């Protein structure tokens, strides 16, 4: 009812303006001499046809769409509608008078066009101005440009809104209320067929998401906002892929889980990140299970300064451990983590320990002092090409260092020991993978007779970790390219760091001893596709702005990774993203060294040998290791 009352009031004001325009000009035309014969003659003609002129003029204004616009958001595009409507009003009036074989001075129509444009537009701008007095904004004048979306400021970005629901409507309204953002939503997109062709907050819903590229070109869109916080990851992945076919900048609203108790607003927008393109649903963690084994406990994280280790610390802190010990050999990263933890968790007893897992004596000191209940072992040398060139270091760190911290955990009766492993340990083709597989076998042997529950968690690559492919791509793009990919068909499994760590913590709750938990990594991703997406998300076109260069597989690198040995089999767990492989134990040669206590002596001796001799020794320990 309010809407129709508003339209009726506008029509009434326009009727007054139309009639004022003709009468005022006739008075002006004849010097306000109301007694002159010419004035009386033309005035009589006008009065006789005033109803006709009024009706066709209002019809012209209506056809221009000025009665369907929301004038509290009025801008330059609404003014063009007023001008077009005024022109139609005058043309219709001239045509109607001609059909009635009546006439007015030609100057009357020109003057009427100008007066109607000023009057009709002025009324609406006055309305907008009065609203702004009640709700002051930072509106400012700017140069104008004419586009398909209307007249907009020369520095104003034309926006496409993907999502015509509540979130999209809120975003459009906020943008309209704040011209200082220098944005104008010119078109909306939605897959709901009932919304297509209709208007949301005054913006036309022009089509479905499969039309994004065509509509973006049609409306000369500069920026796309994806306002679909309730959409699942696969939907977002598909929509962002469509948006990437344009050269528009893409912004996205976080998911509903990230917007809980927070208002949808421009400030919540962020750039689309590569994590949005994984097409994976959020991890569901059993809070009760995790809390039961972490709350009130002393927890130690080795490699705490690394990508996985630092995220373990962040997430473990949420479950209120009695004390959290962060152990690392590299002081800079652990120093930064300590500052962050103190700021985020001021009540947490957070201890930093600088130590090397290669030193058995130092680890014994740490475990004797803190007596941790839970250990998350994330310290390792992980970079495949570096370990191929430094295999002795991989042995000392990944095998001997891991055995040292396992021995300390067993000696000081740690309840649970969770080791971070890798998909590269499966049928390894590189030193890093072979050493991690050796560590897994040591762990499984220990689990057979230890009071400590030793388990490993195996997963693939994590996005954004130190030295991973995404940061490398971004640095290459910053330098103008090329982006380097080792092989056009190479694939990898990917997870986000928080997702991987959540599942590691959850797997720790399931530990009974000896298991190798395998995380559901989803579908493998082609590195070539990943490179192209990172380039597009950076605002460039692959192969045009940034080249992709194929460099060839590096030493020890596979075309694809595996998560399971053939003999391990696989079983489901209570968690839909965590599986468990059957324990296989150690190879005979490794088992013999463990039983007679000569492993440490052998590792230290072999680590001094040539690269080829080290790899030959590893082949005897891990029989399915086939170095390239």
Secondary structure, DSSP 4 states (H G I P E B T S, - for coil): -HHHHHHHHHHHHHHHHHHHHHHHHHHHHTTT-TTSHHHHHHHHHHHHHHHHHHHHHHHHHHHTTTTTS-GGG--HHHHHHHHHHHHHHHHHHHHHHHHTT----HHHHHHHHHHHHHHHHHHHHHHHHHHHHHS--------EEEETTEEEETTPEEEEEE--SHHHHHHHHHHHH-GGG-EEEEEEE-S-TTTTTSEETTEEEEE-GGGHHHHHHHTT--EEEE--TTS-HHHHHHHHHHHTTS--EEEEEPPGGGSTTS---GGGEEE--GGGGS--PPP---HHHHHHHHTT-EEEEETTTSHHHHHHHHHHHTT--SEEEEEES-HHHHHHHHHHHHHH-TTS-EEEEE--TT-HHHHHHHHHHH--SEEEE------HHHHHH-HHHHIIIIIIIHHHHHHHHHHTT-SEEEEEEEGGGTT--SHHHHHHHHHHHHHHHHHTT-SSEEEEEEE-EEET-TT-HHHHHHHHHHTT-PEEES-TT-EE-EEEHHHHHHHHHHHHHH--SS-EEEE---S-EEHHHHHHHHHHHTT--BTTTB-EEE--PPTT--SS--S--TTT--EE-SSTTEEEEPP----HHHHHHHHHT-HHHHHHHHTTS-HHHHHHHHHHHSTT----
